[in-house]
């Protein structure tokens, strides 16, 4: 059982770390297969284990990845190239990048790279070198194009109990980051494009849609957001996030949690401060929550019901008062009994 749990969890942890760093060659030992980048002649920094390339306009280059089946079974591994985006956690996303937004891309990296082997069929313990052809656009660009070479494979492990009809299906995914450098470097930037209502795990949130329109990573991004009713000073909601990262030319839908409460109609003000490596941005945006939209969202949301039952508290308070009164009466009665006993003792002495 321990071995099975380890087999399931370790690859997921590795994938998570790979997505978090965004620029790391990722492989694991217990997924049943591994992938490894073969260094390229156009590598900008030979010390990096991912593809960090500078290729001239109009030129083509073939890069290779070694894929090894470490299991005793035949395995089919799917591969594709995706453009890097930013997810709602402020983490650079490769595998599920289709769920996020890109803006003002100089070129779509996923369309510049092709492979003739989208499905890699491997016999037990077989290794293959998979080729990817990069065709650079005719015109040069500034900044970088960033993405990842994705590898996914499904594996079905039958339980040891032959009578069991349940199979555990594991989805193993790996990313090798790929960066193409343009002619000139550019500095990242940040803007607030809009504010919208939404939900995360059925909890109401307000999204601040942050945009990095430049072809450069925005690293070590620290954010503080507050929401107030318009023309008031009381902070209703506040969210802080540190050490976030945005991919080049990406949108970060930054969620501000309503802490399991309802959307309430009215006019509000979002204030957001952002800082990255000494650069600062401050934004303010007014927005309105309309009654119809609030009701629709609240009907779909998990709302934490207020447990404060004031009638119950009142009853408990009255019971507490009664107990105090009973205690006082009891003490007075005991005092009277003691006084009578003392009188009886005095009479006996006479």
N, C-alpha and C positions, 0 to 999 in steps of 0.2 A: 504493500500500500504506500509506504514512504517513497519507494522508488517511482511509483506511478505519479504521485503528487509532484515530486521533483521534476519529473519529465514534462508535466503539464505547465508548471509555473515558471521554470527557468527560462525557456524561450520567450515567454511573455515579458518577463522582466528585462531580458536583453533587448527585445524590440522597443520596449518603453524607453530604456536608456538611450537607444540609438536615435529615436525620434526626438528625445529631449536635447541631446547634444547637436544633432542635425548634421554633423560633419565627421562621422566616425564610421569606419569599416566594421560592420557588425556580423558576427557569426556565433554559433553556440555549439556545445558539444553533445547535448542530449536531444536535439531536434530530429536526429536521424540524417541530417545532411548539413553541409556548411558551404559558405560562399566566401570568396576572397578575391579582391581586386588584384589584377596583374599590372604592375607599374607601367605607365605610359611615357614615351619619349618627350611628350609635350607637357609633362607634369611641371607646374610652377614650383612647387615645394616637394622635393623627393621624400621628405620626412613624413609627409601626410599619407595616411593609409586609404584615403578616399580619392576620387578622381578630381583633381584641382588643375584644370587645363587652360592653356592659352593657345588657340588655333586661329590662323589668319582667315579673313573673310574669303568665301568661295571654296575654301579647302575642305577636304574630307579626311577623316581619320578613323581608324578602327581600334577600339579598345576591347579588352578581354577580361572576363571574370571566370575564375576556376570554380566549378561547382562539383562537389563530391558527395556521393551517397554513402553514408556511413552505416546504413542499416543492412540487414540480411534480406530485405525485400526490395523488389523493383519499386521505383518511385518516379512520379511525374511532378515536375516543378514548373510553375508558371512564372514568367518574368515579363515586366513591362517598365516603362519609364514614365515618371510623373513629375510635374512641376511642384516645387515646394510652396506650401501655403502656411497660414497661421490659424490654429484652431482656437476655440473659445476659452481655452486654458492659458493662452499666451505661449504655446509651444509650437515649434515648427513641425508641420505635419507633412508626411509623404504618402503613407499607405492610404489614408482616407482623404487625400487632398481634394478630391472631387466635391466633397461636401462644403468646402470653403471657397472664398472669393479671391480672385487676382485682379489687379488693376494696372493699366498702363504698361503692360509687359512689352519690353523692346521686341522680344520674340518668345514664342512658346517653346521652351526647351523640349517638352515631350514630343513635339513634332519635328525636332531637328535630329532625333536619334531613333534609329530603326534597328531591329534584329530579325534575322531569318529564323530564329529559334525561340518563338514565344512559349513553346512547351518543351521542356527538357526532360527526355526520358532516360533514366539511369538504371542500369542493372545493379544488383547488390555490390557495394564497395567500388563502383565505377566513378571515374572523374571525367569531366568534359570541360573544355574551354569554350565559353559562349561569347560570340562576337557581337559588338554593337557598333554600328556605323554612324558617326557624327558628320553631318553635312552642314557647314557653317553658312549663314545667310550671305547674300552678296554685299550688303552694307555692314560696316562695323557698328558697334553700339558702345555706349558708356555703361560702366558698372559691371554687374555680373548676372548671369542666368543660373538659377539654382534649382536643383531637383534631386531625384533619387532613382536608382535602379532597384526595383521592387522584386522580391522573390517570395512566392507563397506556395505552400504545399499542404494538402490535407492527408492526414494519417488516421487510420481507424485501428484502434487496439481493442481486441476482444477481451472481455474479462476472463479470468482463469476458471471461473465456474462455468462449466459447459452447459449448464441448464439455464444460465442467464441469457436473456434476449437483448440486453442493453449493451450497446457499443459506445465507447467514449471517442468522440471525433475531435481531434486537435487541429487547429489551424495555425501553422507556423509561418511567420513572416519575417523577412529580413530586408534591410535597406543598406545600400552603399550610396552615400551621398555623391553628387556630381555637380561641380561648379565650372562654368565656362566664363573666362574673363574677357571683358571687352577692352577697347583701346584705353579708356581713361577710367580711373576710379571716381566714384561719386559718394556723397555723404547721405545717409538716410535722413528722412524727415518724418513728421507726424502731423496729421490733421484729423479733425473730428468731422465726419461727413454727415451723420444724422444720429437721432436718438429714436429708439423704437421699443415697443413692448414685446415680451416673449416669455418663454418658459424653458427651464432646464430641469430635467427629471421631474416634470409636473409641478415645479415650484415657480412662482411668478418672479420674473427678473425684468430689469430695464437694461437694454443693450445700448452701450455707447459704441458706435461703429467707428473705430479708429483706422486710419489708412496710412500705410507707408508707401508713398507713390514712387519711391526711388529704387533703383536696381542695386540695393545694398542691404545687408542684414542690419537690423536695429537691435542691438544687444544690450543686456543688463538694463532692461526697461523696468522702472519702478513707477507704479500708478497709485493715485489716491483719488477717489471719486466720492462726491457727496450729492445728495438730493434733498432739496427743501421745497416747501410750498412757495409759490411766487410771492415776493414782497414780504417774506418772513425770514427770521434768523435761525429758527429751530431746524436742526439736521434730522431728517426722518430716516435716511438710510445712508450708510457709509461702507465703502469697500476699499481695501488696500491689497495690492499685489506687488511683490518684489521679484527681481531677477527673471522677468519675462523676456521673450525673444520674438521678433517679427521677421518673417521671411521677406525677401525683396518683393516689391510690388504686390503687397498683400493687404487684406483687410483683417483686423482683429475685432471680432464682435465681443467686446468686453462686458461681462454681465455684472450688474449691481443687484444683489439679492434683496428681495423684499422680506426675507426671513419668515417665509411661510404665511404671509399676510395677504390681504386682498388688495387689488388695484382699487383706488378710490378716485372717482372723477374729480377733475380740477386742473389748474395750471401749476406747473412745477418748473424748477430751475436745476439743471445739472451743472455742477462745477467739477472740473477734472484737472489735476496737476500730473504731469508726466516728466520723468527725468531719465536720461540715458547718457552715462559717461560724460557728465558735465554739461550736457545740453538740456534745456528746460522748455516745456510747453505748458501753457495754461489755456483752458477752454471753458466757455460758458454757453449753455444752450437751453433756451426755453422750450418746453413741450407741454402738450395738453393730453390728459387722459379723458377720453369721452365716455359717457355713461354706457353706451351700447357696447363699445369695445371692452370696457372693464368687465361688464357682466359676462360677455362671451368668454373672456380669458379666465375669469374667476370660476365659471362653471366647469372648466376643464382642469383647474389647478387643485393641488392639495393645499388646503388651508388649515393651519393649526388652530383648532378651536380653543377659545379662551376657557381655561378650566376654573376660572374664578367664579364660583357660585356664591353670590353675596347672601342669598337666603340661607345657605348652609352655614356661612360664616356667622350670620346673625343668630341662628339657632345655637351654634356652638358657643357664641359669646354669652347668650342667655343661660345656657347650661352651666357655663363657667361661673356666672354671677350667682346662680342658685347654689352651686357647690360652695362658693365662698360664704354665702349667707348661712348655709347649713353648718359649715365649719365654725363660723362665729357663734351661732346658736349653741353648737355642741360645746365650744369652749366656755361659754357663759354658764351653761348647765353644769359643766364639770366644776366650775368655780363655785356655783351655788351648793353643789353636793359637798365639795370640800369644806365650805364655810359651815354647813350644817353639821358635818362630821366633827369639825373643830368645836362647835358649840356643845355637841353631845359629850365630847371628851372633857370639856370644862365642867359640865354638870356632874359628870361621874367623880371628878376630883373633889367636888364639894360634898 
